[in-house]
Amino acid sequence: MRVYLFGYLSDDFFGRVMVTPNHQTVEQLAAQLTAWGPTPEQPGTLTVMNERGEALDSALTIAQAGLGNGDIFTVVRGA
């Protein structure tokens, strides 16, 4: 099933609407969002945070991580 999410990068002020399959991993979600950001080539670790500020396990699927339609997430570089 596809879900729509609102994604933000820690080093960008634009939010992006993402429509993606919920069986995609959190790691893939972070990679997709950073690819659209201002510095996609910047190396470093990526941590995905939910609206409550909790770090999500990058190996989980979007559904397993508890993200659903309309949720907001932030990708933090180097966290």
FENHU-V938060 format. One line per field, one symbol per residue. psi: psi as a letter, one per 20 degrees, with the letter a starting at -180 (. if undefined). A space follows every 50 residues. Layout:
psi->???
This chain:
psi->qqqpqoqqqhkqipqpppoqpiiqrhghggggghhiahmhiprrqpppqa hijppqpiiqrgghijpapiqpqppppj.
